[in-house]
Amino acid sequence: MSDSILELSAASFDATVANGVTLVDFWAPWCGPCKMQTPILETQVAPVLAGRAKVAKVNVDNDKELAVRFGVKSIPALFLFKDGNVVQQMIGLQRGDALVKAIETALGT
C-alpha cells in the first residue's frame, strides 16, 4: 500500500477522522473489487488531494468492530468524513474522478 494512504485500526480511527476531510475505504484482502479500488486510491485520488484531505483504509477482517459500528455489509464501502461526521457513503468499486469530486465537494472547493 502507498505511503499516501493511512491504515486505520480501532485505536487510530476516531482521531484520524475527527478533523478535516477523510475518505475511508472499508476493505478485505480476499475481496476482488477491493483489490481494484486500492490502485485507484493510490494513483488517482491520494496524489490529487495530498495536503487537503486524508485517504485511509480499514481492513474489516482485522477491525470487525469498526465495520459493525458503521453498518458495513458489503465491501468495498467508502465513507467520506468531515470533522468526524459521515457526509457520504458509497458501496462498491468507485471511479477515481467521482471520489475526487465528492471529496472536493466536502472540502468546499
Secondary structure, DSSP 4 states (H G I P E B T S, - for coil): --TTEEE--HHHHHHHHSSSEEEEEEE-TT-HHHHHHHHHIIIIIHHHHTTT-EEEEEETTT-HHHHHHTT--SSSEEEEEETTEEEEEEES---HHHHHHHHHHHHT-
